[in-house]
C-alpha cells in the first residue's frame, strides 16, 4: 500500500534547482533531487522515489526523517568518521 508523503518543504523549487546545479558531490545531488522531486510534485509515493534514486526505501525514509528534524542543513550534514588523528604525517618530495 502506498503512503502519501506528508512533508512540507520550506525551500522554493527554484532555490532547490539552483543548489542542485551548484552541488559538487553526489551526496548533495541525490538529496537535493529528492526534495526537488517532492516539491515539484513529479514523484509522490516514497516507493517511487526510492526506485528513481536507486536507493532502498528505508534510506529514502531516513533522509526524509532527517529533513523533518532539522531541515536542509541536517539533510546535507556530512558526519566525520570517528577515529584517531594521524600520528605520522606523510610528505612527498
N, CA, C and O atoms as a GROMACS GRO file, in nm:
protein
  372
    1UNK      N    1   0.084  -0.117   0.000
    1UNK     CA    2   0.000   0.000   0.000
    1UNK      C    3   0.089   0.125   0.000
    1UNK      O    4   0.181   0.135   0.081
    2UNK      N    5   0.062   0.216  -0.088
    2UNK     CA    6   0.141   0.338  -0.098
    2UNK      C    7   0.091   0.443  -0.003
    2UNK      O    8  -0.029   0.467   0.011
    3UNK      N    9   0.188   0.507   0.063
    3UNK     CA   10   0.154   0.615   0.154
    3UNK      C   11   0.184   0.748   0.087
    3UNK      O   12   0.287   0.762   0.021
    4UNK      N   13   0.097   0.845   0.104
    4UNK     CA   14   0.129   0.978   0.051
    4UNK      C   15   0.236   1.042   0.138
    4UNK      O   16   0.244   1.016   0.258
    5UNK      N   17   0.316   1.127   0.077
    5UNK     CA   18   0.419   1.197   0.152
    5UNK      C   19   0.359   1.321   0.217
    5UNK      O   20   0.310   1.410   0.148
    6UNK      N   21   0.363   1.325   0.347
    6UNK     CA   22   0.317   1.443   0.420
    6UNK      C   23   0.440   1.519   0.465
    6UNK      O   24   0.481   1.512   0.582
    7UNK      N   25   0.499   1.592   0.373
    7UNK     CA   26   0.622   1.664   0.401
    7UNK      C   27   0.610   1.805   0.346
    7UNK      O   28   0.585   1.825   0.228
    8UNK      N   29   0.629   1.902   0.433
    8UNK     CA   30   0.624   2.041   0.392
    8UNK      C   31   0.767   2.089   0.371
    8UNK      O   32   0.842   2.106   0.467
    9UNK      N   33   0.804   2.112   0.246
    9UNK     CA   34   0.938   2.158   0.213
    9UNK      C   35   0.935   2.310   0.210
    9UNK      O   36   0.863   2.371   0.132
   10UNK      N   37   1.016   2.369   0.297
   10UNK     CA   38   1.013   2.514   0.312
   10UNK      C   39   1.084   2.589   0.200
   10UNK      O   40   1.052   2.705   0.172
   11UNK      N   41   1.180   2.525   0.134
   11UNK     CA   42   1.253   2.590   0.025
   11UNK      C   43   1.169   2.593  -0.101
   11UNK      O   44   1.087   2.503  -0.125
   12UNK      N   45   1.189   2.695  -0.182
   12UNK     CA   46   1.119   2.704  -0.310
   12UNK      C   47   1.184   2.613  -0.411
   12UNK      O   48   1.302   2.579  -0.397
   13UNK      N   49   1.110   2.572  -0.513
   13UNK     CA   50   1.161   2.482  -0.616
   13UNK      C   51   1.279   2.545  -0.690
   13UNK      O   52   1.374   2.476  -0.726
   14UNK      N   53   1.273   2.676  -0.713
   14UNK     CA   54   1.382   2.745  -0.783
   14UNK      C   55   1.511   2.740  -0.702
   14UNK      O   56   1.620   2.722  -0.757
   15UNK      N   57   1.498   2.757  -0.571
   15UNK     CA   58   1.614   2.751  -0.482
   15UNK      C   59   1.677   2.613  -0.485
   15UNK      O   60   1.799   2.599  -0.494
   16UNK      N   61   1.594   2.510  -0.479
   16UNK     CA   62   1.644   2.373  -0.483
   16UNK      C   63   1.710   2.343  -0.617
   16UNK      O   64   1.814   2.278  -0.622
   17UNK      N   65   1.649   2.391  -0.725
   17UNK     CA   66   1.704   2.368  -0.858
   17UNK      C   67   1.840   2.437  -0.873
   17UNK      O   68   1.933   2.380  -0.930
   18UNK      N   69   1.851   2.559  -0.822
   18UNK     CA   70   1.976   2.633  -0.831
   18UNK      C   71   2.086   2.564  -0.751
   18UNK      O   72   2.200   2.553  -0.798
   19UNK      N   73   2.053   2.518  -0.631
   19UNK     CA   74   2.152   2.449  -0.548
   19UNK      C   75   2.186   2.312  -0.605
   19UNK      O   76   2.298   2.263  -0.587
   20UNK      N   77   2.092   2.250  -0.673
   20UNK     CA   78   2.118   2.122  -0.738
   20UNK      C   79   2.223   2.138  -0.847
   20UNK      O   80   2.310   2.052  -0.864
   21UNK      N   81   2.216   2.248  -0.920
   21UNK     CA   82   2.315   2.274  -1.025
   21UNK      C   83   2.452   2.307  -0.966
   21UNK      O   84   2.554   2.277  -1.027
   22UNK      N   85   2.454   2.367  -0.847
   22UNK     CA   86   2.579   2.404  -0.783
   22UNK      C   87   2.643   2.290  -0.704
   22UNK      O   88   2.761   2.295  -0.671
   23UNK      N   89   2.566   2.186  -0.675
   23UNK     CA   90   2.614   2.076  -0.591
   23UNK      C   91   2.737   2.011  -0.652
   23UNK      O   92   2.742   1.984  -0.772
   24UNK      N   93   2.835   1.986  -0.568
   24UNK     CA   94   2.960   1.928  -0.616
   24UNK      C   95   2.968   1.777  -0.594
   24UNK      O   96   3.034   1.707  -0.671
   25UNK      N   97   2.902   1.726  -0.492
   25UNK     CA   98   2.913   1.584  -0.461
   25UNK      C   99   2.782   1.512  -0.493
   25UNK      O  100   2.675   1.572  -0.494
   26UNK      N  101   2.793   1.382  -0.518
   26UNK     CA  102   2.674   1.301  -0.541
   26UNK      C  103   2.586   1.296  -0.417
   26UNK      O  104   2.464   1.286  -0.426
   27UNK      N  105   2.650   1.303  -0.301
   27UNK     CA  106   2.579   1.305  -0.173
   27UNK      C  107   2.478   1.418  -0.171
   27UNK      O  108   2.361   1.397  -0.137
   28UNK      N  109   2.521   1.539  -0.207
   28UNK     CA  110   2.432   1.656  -0.209
   28UNK      C  111   2.330   1.645  -0.322
   28UNK      O  112   2.213   1.676  -0.302
   29UNK      N  113   2.374   1.601  -0.439
   29UNK     CA  114   2.286   1.595  -0.555
   29UNK      C  115   2.166   1.504  -0.532
   29UNK      O  116   2.053   1.539  -0.565
   30UNK      N  117   2.191   1.386  -0.475
   30UNK     CA  118   2.082   1.292  -0.450
   30UNK      C  119   1.977   1.350  -0.358
   30UNK      O  120   1.857   1.342  -0.384
   31UNK      N  121   2.022   1.410  -0.250
   31UNK     CA  122   1.929   1.462  -0.150
   31UNK      C  123   1.853   1.585  -0.201
   31UNK      O  124   1.734   1.599  -0.174
   32UNK      N  125   1.922   1.672  -0.273
   32UNK     CA  126   1.853   1.788  -0.330
   32UNK      C  127   1.754   1.746  -0.438
   32UNK      O  128   1.646   1.804  -0.449
   33UNK      N  129   1.790   1.647  -0.516
   33UNK     CA  130   1.700   1.596  -0.619
   33UNK      C  131   1.575   1.536  -0.556
   33UNK      O  132   1.464   1.554  -0.606
   34UNK      N  133   1.594   1.465  -0.446
   34UNK     CA  134   1.481   1.408  -0.371
   34UNK      C  135   1.383   1.518  -0.331
   34UNK      O  136   1.263   1.504  -0.352
   35UNK      N  137   1.434   1.625  -0.272
   35UNK     CA  138   1.348   1.736  -0.229
   35UNK      C  139   1.284   1.807  -0.347
   35UNK      O  140   1.167   1.846  -0.341
   36UNK      N  141   1.360   1.825  -0.454
   36UNK     CA  142   1.307   1.893  -0.572
   36UNK      C  143   1.193   1.814  -0.634
   36UNK      O  144   1.091   1.871  -0.674
   37UNK      N  145   1.209   1.681  -0.643
   37UNK     CA  146   1.102   1.597  -0.698
   37UNK      C  147   0.975   1.608  -0.613
   37UNK      O  148   0.865   1.616  -0.667
   38UNK      N  149   0.991   1.608  -0.482
   38UNK     CA  150   0.874   1.618  -0.394
   38UNK      C  151   0.809   1.755  -0.407
   38UNK      O  152   0.687   1.766  -0.418
   39UNK      N  153   0.892   1.860  -0.406
   39UNK     CA  154   0.840   1.997  -0.412
   39UNK      C  155   0.764   2.024  -0.541
   39UNK      O  156   0.658   2.087  -0.540
   40UNK      N  157   0.817   1.975  -0.653
   40UNK     CA  158   0.752   1.999  -0.782
   40UNK      C  159   0.636   1.903  -0.808
   40UNK      O  160   0.559   1.923  -0.902
   41UNK      N  161   0.623   1.800  -0.726
   41UNK     CA  162   0.513   1.706  -0.742
   41UNK      C  163   0.534   1.603  -0.852
   41UNK      O  164   0.440   1.535  -0.893
   42UNK      N  165   0.656   1.591  -0.900
   42UNK     CA  166   0.685   1.494  -1.006
   42UNK      C  167   0.675   1.351  -0.956
   42UNK      O  168   0.635   1.261  -1.030
   43UNK      N  169   0.713   1.329  -0.830
   43UNK     CA  170   0.708   1.196  -0.770
   43UNK      C  171   0.639   1.210  -0.636
   43UNK      O  172   0.675   1.297  -0.556
   44UNK      N  173   0.540   1.125  -0.610
   44UNK     CA  174   0.471   1.137  -0.482
   44UNK      C  175   0.496   1.024  -0.384
   44UNK      O  176   0.539   1.054  -0.272
   45UNK      N  177   0.474   0.899  -0.416
   45UNK     CA  178   0.495   0.797  -0.311
   45UNK      C  179   0.644   0.771  -0.286
   45UNK      O  180   0.726   0.785  -0.377
   46UNK      N  181   0.677   0.732  -0.162
   46UNK     CA  182   0.817   0.712  -0.129
   46UNK      C  183   0.877   0.591  -0.200
   46UNK      O  184   0.998   0.588  -0.223
   47UNK      N  185   0.796   0.490  -0.237
   47UNK     CA  186   0.849   0.377  -0.313
   47UNK      C  187   0.897   0.421  -0.450
   47UNK      O  188   0.998   0.372  -0.500
   48UNK      N  189   0.825   0.513  -0.511
   48UNK     CA  190   0.863   0.565  -0.642
   48UNK      C  191   0.993   0.646  -0.631
   48UNK      O  192   1.079   0.638  -0.719
   49UNK      N  193   1.007   0.722  -0.525
   49UNK     CA  194   1.129   0.799  -0.503
   49UNK      C  195   1.249   0.706  -0.489
   49UNK      O  196   1.354   0.730  -0.550
   50UNK      N  197   1.235   0.601  -0.411
   50UNK     CA  198   1.347   0.510  -0.390
   50UNK      C  199   1.384   0.438  -0.520
   50UNK      O  200   1.502   0.414  -0.545
   51UNK      N  201   1.286   0.405  -0.600
   51UNK     CA  202   1.314   0.339  -0.728
   51UNK      C  203   1.388   0.433  -0.822
   51UNK      O  204   1.484   0.392  -0.887
   52UNK      N  205   1.344   0.559  -0.830
   52UNK     CA  206   1.408   0.654  -0.921
   52UNK      C  207   1.548   0.692  -0.877
   52UNK      O  208   1.635   0.718  -0.960
   53UNK      N  209   1.572   0.694  -0.745
   53UNK     CA  210   1.706   0.726  -0.694
   53UNK      C  211   1.798   0.605  -0.692
   53UNK      O  212   1.919   0.619  -0.678
   54UNK      N  213   1.740   0.486  -0.705
   54UNK     CA  214   1.821   0.365  -0.698
   54UNK      C  215   1.866   0.334  -0.557
   54UNK      O  216   1.970   0.273  -0.536
   55UNK      N  217   1.786   0.375  -0.461
   55UNK     CA  218   1.816   0.353  -0.319
   55UNK      C  219   1.707   0.269  -0.256
   55UNK      O  220   1.595   0.261  -0.308
   56UNK      N  221   1.739   0.206  -0.144
   56UNK     CA  222   1.641   0.130  -0.070
   56UNK      C  223   1.538   0.224  -0.009
   56UNK      O  224   1.569   0.339   0.023
   57UNK      N  225   1.416   0.176   0.007
   57UNK     CA  226   1.311   0.259   0.062
   57UNK      C  227   1.342   0.310   0.202
   57UNK      O  228   1.305   0.422   0.237
   58UNK      N  229   1.409   0.227   0.283
   58UNK     CA  230   1.443   0.270   0.419
   58UNK      C  231   1.542   0.386   0.418
   58UNK      O  232   1.540   0.470   0.508
   59UNK      N  233   1.628   0.391   0.317
   59UNK     CA  234   1.724   0.502   0.305
   59UNK      C  235   1.651   0.632   0.276
   59UNK      O  236   1.680   0.735   0.337
   60UNK      N  237   1.556   0.628   0.183
   60UNK     CA  238   1.478   0.747   0.149
   60UNK      C  239   1.397   0.794   0.269
   60UNK      O  240   1.389   0.914   0.296
   61UNK      N  241   1.338   0.702   0.342
   61UNK     CA  242   1.260   0.737   0.461
   61UNK      C  243   1.351   0.802   0.566
   61UNK      O  244   1.312   0.898   0.631
   62UNK      N  245   1.473   0.747   0.583
   62UNK     CA  246   1.568   0.804   0.679
   62UNK      C  247   1.608   0.946   0.638
   62UNK      O  248   1.619   1.033   0.724
   63UNK      N  249   1.628   0.971   0.508
   63UNK     CA  250   1.660   1.106   0.460
   63UNK      C  251   1.546   1.202   0.489
   63UNK      O  252   1.568   1.315   0.533
   64UNK      N  253   1.423   1.157   0.465
   64UNK     CA  254   1.306   1.242   0.489
   64UNK      C  255   1.291   1.273   0.638
   64UNK      O  256   1.250   1.383   0.675
   65UNK      N  257   1.323   1.176   0.723
   65UNK     CA  258   1.317   1.200   0.867
   65UNK      C  259   1.421   1.303   0.909
   65UNK      O  260   1.393   1.388   0.994
   66UNK      N  261   1.540   1.296   0.851
   66UNK     CA  262   1.643   1.396   0.880
   66UNK      C  263   1.595   1.535   0.841
   66UNK      O  264   1.616   1.632   0.914
   67UNK      N  265   1.529   1.545   0.724
   67UNK     CA  266   1.478   1.674   0.679
   67UNK      C  267   1.371   1.726   0.774
   67UNK      O  268   1.368   1.844   0.807
   68UNK      N  269   1.283   1.638   0.818
   68UNK     CA  270   1.178   1.679   0.911
   68UNK      C  271   1.237   1.730   1.042
   68UNK      O  272   1.185   1.824   1.101
   69UNK      N  273   1.344   1.667   1.089
   69UNK     CA  274   1.404   1.702   1.217
   69UNK      C  275   1.482   1.833   1.212
   69UNK      O  276   1.474   1.914   1.305
   70UNK      N  277   1.558   1.855   1.104
   70UNK     CA  278   1.644   1.972   1.106
   70UNK      C  279   1.652   2.050   0.977
   70UNK      O  280   1.738   2.137   0.964
   71UNK      N  281   1.566   2.022   0.883
   71UNK     CA  282   1.565   2.096   0.759
   71UNK      C  283   1.678   2.058   0.665
   71UNK      O  284   1.737   1.950   0.676
   72UNK      N  285   1.706   2.147   0.573
   72UNK     CA  286   1.805   2.122   0.468
   72UNK      C  287   1.945   2.106   0.526
   72UNK      O  288   2.023   2.024   0.478
   73UNK      N  289   1.978   2.183   0.627
   73UNK     CA  290   2.109   2.172   0.690
   73UNK      C  291   2.136   2.034   0.747
   73UNK      O  292   2.244   1.980   0.731
   74UNK      N  293   2.037   1.979   0.814
   74UNK     CA  294   2.050   1.845   0.874
   74UNK      C  295   2.059   1.738   0.765
   74UNK      O  296   2.134   1.642   0.779
   75UNK      N  297   1.984   1.756   0.658
   75UNK     CA  298   1.984   1.658   0.550
   75UNK      C  299   2.118   1.653   0.477
   75UNK      O  300   2.164   1.546   0.438
   76UNK      N  301   2.181   1.769   0.460
   76UNK     CA  302   2.307   1.776   0.386
   76UNK      C  303   2.430   1.767   0.476
   76UNK      O  304   2.543   1.780   0.428
   77UNK      N  305   2.410   1.746   0.604
   77UNK     CA  306   2.519   1.737   0.700
   77UNK      C  307   2.604   1.613   0.674
   77UNK      O  308   2.552   1.502   0.661
   78UNK      N  309   2.734   1.634   0.665
   78UNK     CA  310   2.827   1.522   0.645
   78UNK      C  311   2.895   1.494   0.777
   78UNK      O  312   2.962   1.580   0.834
   79UNK      N  313   2.878   1.374   0.825
   79UNK     CA  314   2.938   1.339   0.953
   79UNK      C  315   3.079   1.289   0.931
   79UNK      O  316   3.106   1.212   0.839
   80UNK      N  317   3.168   1.334   1.016
   80UNK     CA  318   3.307   1.290   1.010
   80UNK      C  319   3.319   1.154   1.080
   80UNK      O  320   3.254   1.129   1.181
   81UNK      N  321   3.400   1.070   1.024
   81UNK     CA  322   3.416   0.938   1.084
   81UNK      C  323   3.494   0.950   1.214
   81UNK      O  324   3.591   1.026   1.223
   82UNK      N  325   3.450   0.876   1.315
   82UNK     CA  326   3.523   0.883   1.441
   82UNK      C  327   3.652   0.803   1.428
   82UNK      O  328   3.651   0.686   1.389
   83UNK      N  329   3.757   0.863   1.460
   83UNK     CA  330   3.885   0.793   1.452
   83UNK      C  331   3.994   0.882   1.509
   83UNK      O  332   3.976   1.002   1.530
   84UNK      N  333   4.102   0.819   1.534
   84UNK     CA  334   4.215   0.892   1.590
   84UNK      C  335   4.276   0.982   1.484
   84UNK      O  336   4.268   0.953   1.364
   85UNK      N  337   4.336   1.088   1.527
   85UNK     CA  338   4.407   1.175   1.434
   85UNK      C  339   4.537   1.108   1.393
   85UNK      O  340   4.592   1.026   1.467
   86UNK      N  341   4.586   1.144   1.278
   86UNK     CA  342   4.710   1.085   1.229
   86UNK      C  343   4.827   1.121   1.319
   86UNK      O  344   4.841   1.234   1.364
   87UNK      N  345   4.910   1.022   1.343
   87UNK     CA  346   5.029   1.045   1.424
   87UNK      C  347   5.151   1.064   1.335
   87UNK      O  348   5.249   1.126   1.376
   88UNK      N  349   5.146   1.010   1.216
   88UNK     CA  350   5.256   1.022   1.121
   88UNK      C  351   5.209   1.107   1.004
   88UNK      O  352   5.107   1.076   0.942
   89UNK      N  353   5.280   1.211   0.976
   89UNK     CA  354   5.247   1.294   0.862
   89UNK      C  355   5.329   1.248   0.742
   89UNK      O  356   5.451   1.234   0.751
   90UNK      N  357   5.261   1.226   0.632
   90UNK     CA  358   5.329   1.182   0.512
   90UNK      C  359   5.362   1.303   0.426
   90UNK      O  360   5.276   1.384   0.395
   91UNK      N  361   5.488   1.313   0.388
   91UNK     CA  362   5.528   1.420   0.298
   91UNK      C  363   5.600   1.358   0.181
   91UNK      O  364   5.678   1.264   0.197
   92UNK      N  365   5.574   1.411   0.065
   92UNK     CA  366   5.637   1.362  -0.056
   92UNK      C  367   5.724   1.472  -0.112
   92UNK      O  368   5.684   1.588  -0.119
   93UNK      N  369   5.844   1.433  -0.151
   93UNK     CA  370   5.935   1.532  -0.207
   93UNK      C  371   5.935   1.527  -0.358
   93UNK      O  372   6.007   1.604  -0.422
   0.00000   0.00000   0.00000
